[in-house]
């Protein structure tokens, strides 16, 4: 997006102005407050900004140089093993690999970044390599979405800046639209994906054979994500405008028209997944994160680039629904499209971090500041934004693949406010990347932000977006060799020139929006944002919004439950929560009966909960019963996850790694617990025999060292005893299954031998083959390799004290080692709500003693055979903390408040205003209740199945 200000801002854009003028003015004016900054933050000096900008350049050189040296012409660099990732030669990572097409992805994705960073010579060399080496006719199945935004967008961005440089007369004088011709070739290769009755594209296509041919190995898919089908218009329209071939823009518009028509009419929301043939919503949850994100982004940016009013009207309609249902400041929570007052998740994914930047383009600054600040607090807690985190800011999915969305929003907020606070945020991002993600061969994605362990992965978007936004954040206008304000950013941060709005305007721009909805003119602001509105004469405006949120992640406030019931406002008791339930409490049993839930004592000592809708006292009580049963299932699943041991870290601390390589390790259920004791540090040595299944023949080699042992042929505890007897201070078991990796396999925990293992006093960790090979290769090259076994990666300043190494390595956070270890959470639910019956549900419980502190742990192995009733078995707690008792937040005034009650009040207000809503006013027919439950159950099922 273009983020500049100045020309004509504050003046309204006439509704009937030429559409090219509308586009250009919108792009230029939307961020117009660059002279405004909060006096609460000290301005950053020009020298410090230059220093940070130079640091970004050095970091890019490190990442790009290692890709070109160790990986090119492969699609991506594997920074831990210093080699290229080639499709089919590495273990499959599922859908993640759909971005790889054997077309030198990282090089193409980095083209316009080179120009933004003023590396024109490197850009010219890179373009020559693309033209010489890249083949787009490979027999490989790729994602239409990823290929569009990364490859087609990369070629178009490279072409845009190549012709700009050529016009300047200093570089690229030989260039004759070769990148554009490659882009056109690729565009035609993607067109067969649109051969559906709906116009929505297939999610995948074979670059060589297209769709449906036997050789294509694709064309049988029925579903695609909303973002996948709705994130095409910028690249396809630009390709049409550059070449004059209108077919690309026509197909992209048709897909967007279909998505708009299929929106849920009462809520104006779209779901995550849609059937490309029927248009039915497959997943009916809706948010602004994974699966939908860039659909909204492209509606607004299509208006900016193309000037078509219908795109702005559609965006504003969706935006109104987002702010009404999904935005729960500072949170953005997914909801069910047919029942938008029902939350579909209790967590948020990292991709929604782009949304504050989009709100800046919209001109809605206040919620952008709020959400961005919340995200920043999460980052300060975990060093990076976890792939998903809960509403009480615990880690839900622990990975962080070096995503750039937060840096993107930081850049746009700085351009909108001029507040130096956001420069300090960018500085923190730079420091964290260098301290925790930088490795000798590039930057490695975080496998687990809690342990600091790495994944052998450096996605192309890291070079395409992260360095671009960070450099622009600290650059002054004279630092950039062209006017960035003349371009719009795609979702992959590729640059498309705004002058395309007036080129090849042969596309029919029928405004179809009004055919589907009656629009309220008050929803649409046809003017550029007015700084007097955004910043109402208050230089502390942005700081005043951030201040109440500065402790939102760590503060403790009790939470209730969202309820759509008028009696709750009038003083009725809140509903019974699963976490509070005790089977011996008569009052609780009476509440269960009212909700239609029966308690049955089983012969084996357990009790079973069964819900029958028709036995509930009212429709409201029936809904409470449904919610209670779902909570019981989720509580059981959550507590089972918390019984799992968290991953551990193996950190290589000797030369030349200096703590920069951290490997994900599986824990042992015996030996020294690294979460309770100080880490173990030592040089490594291979045991003989390597399997460690008998007395070691080389005790002098492993004495005082950490022994490397191969998995297999005997019990893990036996291996541990043998190396401990030889004097080893720790052990690392390396998987004997060649090619196994933590990238593709679940965490492995080493079990004992069924006997007393208290005699094992040393720590034992497990590495898959790929991670173990990194240590073995290091031994072969450097002979002496020192590692640190710990619960999470340690501060490099402490590790490398008194060593002469670069300052960016040892620049550390002194609070890191004192940071509290977050609780362990696996990436997937162990139990699904898939089996919930709309008419009855069961949950089996072990008979419980009355206790003031009642916490439940699940045992999936004890599941009741009543599958269709979704039974879950629960046992008493072993004095563990209740996983739900810390679901807390603060209000925007910094005071403790019940967020769910606040949301409920809003919910009640909106439901009361809806004549179709009758909860709490009259009893619904049972058929209506069951129909509503079916929708709720679908939402719960999708929440359980949800994957990024």
VENUR-V887226 format. One line per field, one symbol per residue. ss: DSSP state (a for helix, b for strand, c for the rest). phi: phi as a letter, one per 20 degrees, with the letter a starting at -180 (. if undefined). psi: psi as a letter, one per 20 degrees, with the letter a starting at -180 (. if undefined). A space follows every 10 residues. Layout:
ss->???
phi->???
psi->???
//
This chain:
ss->cccccccccc cbccccccaa aaaaaaaaac cccccccccc cccccaaaaa aaaaaaaaaa aaaaaaaaaa accccbbbcc ccbbbccccc cccaaaaaac ccccaaaaac aaaaaaccca aaaaaaaaaa aaaccccccc bbbaaaaaaa aaaaaaaaaa aaaaaaaacc cccccccaaa aaaaaaaaaa aaaacccccc cccbbbcccb cccaaacccc ccbbbaaaaa ccaaaaaaaa aaacccaaaa aaaaaaaaaa accbccccbc ccbbbccccc bbbcbbcccc ccaaaaaaaa aaaaaaccaa aaaaaaaaaa aaaaaabbcc bbccbbcccc ccbcccbbba aaaaaaaaaa aaccaaaaaa aaaaaaaaaa aacccccbbb ccccbbbccb ccccaaaaaa aaaaaaaccc aaaaaaaaaa aaaaaaabbc cbbcbbbbcc ccbbbccbca aaaaaaaaaa aaaaccaaac cccaaabbbc ccccbbbaaa aacccccccc ccaaaccccc aaacccbccc aaaacccccc aaaaaaaccc cccccccccc cccccaaaac cccccccaaa cccccaaaaa aaaaccbbbb bccccbbbbb bbaaacccaa aaaaaaaaaa aaaaaaaaaa aaaccccbbb bbcccccccc bbbbbbcbcc cccccccccb bbbbbbcccc ccccccccaa aacccbbbbb cccccaaaaa aaaaaccccb bbbbcccccc cccccccccb cccccccccc ccbbbbbcaa aaaaaaaaaa aacccbbbbb cccccaaaac ccccccaaaa cccccaaacc cccccccccc ccaaaccccb bbbbbbcccc cccccbbbca aaccccaaac ccbbbbcccc cccccccccb cccccbccaa aaaaaaaaaa aacccccccc cccccaaaaa aaaaaaaaaa aaaaaccc
phi->.ecebpemfn efegfdfgff fgffffffef dddfeebeff dffefgffff ffffffffff gffffffffd dgeffcedfe dlbeedgned gfdmfgfffe clclgffffe gffgfgemdf ffffffffff fedfdedeeb ecfffffffe effffffffg efffffffnd clfefcmfff ffffgfgffe ggfeecfenf fgfcbegedm cmfgfflboe fdcbefffed dcffffffff ffdnefgfff ffffffffff fegfffdmdd eeccffddnf feddebbddg nchfffgfff fffffdmegf ffffgfffff fffedefcge ecdfcefecf edfebdbcdf fffffgffff ffndfgffff fffgffffff fdmcefgbbe fdmefdcefb elfeffffff ffffffdmff gfffffffff fffffddfcg dpcdgefbff enfddfbbff ffffdgffff ffgdeegfed ebeffecdef femedcffff fddledefdf eegffdbeee gffdeedfge ffefcflcfd gfffffgfef dffdfdbfdd cfcdbffffe offfffegfe fcfeegffff ffffendddd eefeneddec dcgfeffbff fffffgffff ffffffffff fffffffdcd dedefeelne dcdfceedeb nfeffdcffd cafdbfecff fmebgfecff fdgmceeece fomaffffff fffffenfea bcedgeegnf bffcdfgdde efdndfdffe defccddfgf ffffffffff edmecdcceb fbgdfffffd gmeebgffee fcefeffeff ffffbeecfe cdegefefdb cccecfgdff bfddddcecg fdgfffgfdl ececcffdme fffdfdfcbc efenefbeff ffffffgfgf ffeefeecgm dbeeffffff fffgfffgff ffffegcf
psi->qqkrrfojqi qqoqhjqphh gggggghhih njkiipqpii ppqpqhghgg ghghhgghgg hgggghghgi gpjrgrpnih jlrqoppiiq ppjchhiiip jlklghgghi gihhghjkmh ghggggghgg hhhppjlqmq prpgghhghg gghgghgggg hghghghijh rkhiplkhhh hhggghghhh hhhjmqhhip qqhqqphgic qhqhihkrii qiqrqghhhj mhhgghhggg hhiioihghg hhhgghgggg hjqohhikqq agpqpighjq pgpjqpbjbp hhfiggghgg hhgghijohh ggggghgghg hghhghompj qopqrphhmi iopirjrqqh hiihhhhhhg hhjnhghggg gggghhhggh hjhroqhqqr ikkqpgpiqo klqihhhghg ghhghhhjoi hhhhghgggg ghghhhiprh kbppqphoih ijqqqmpnqh ighhgghghg ghhiqrhiip irohijqqpa ijkqppqiih hjplljpplp nigihiqppo hiipojrqpp hhghnmkoij gghhhhgijh khhiqopqqb qppmphhhhj jqqqqpqhhi ppijohghhh ggghjkpqpp prhjirqppp pphiiqhrhg hghhgghggg ghghgggghg hihqqrqrpo poirpjgkji opppqqrqjr apoiiirqrp prqqqpqpqh ikjrppilhh hipjroppqq qqirqghggg hghghijqir qopppjnpiq qihiqrpppp rajirpjiio iqqpqpprgg hhhggghhgh hifopprppr hrqrphghhk pjqnrqhigi oroiigiipp pqqppriqph qqjhjpqihq qqppqppqqp qhoopqpqnh ijpqimgijm qppqrrqlkq qpiiiknqar rijjqpqogh hghggggggh hhioiipjpi hqpqqhhggh gghggghggg ghghipq.
//
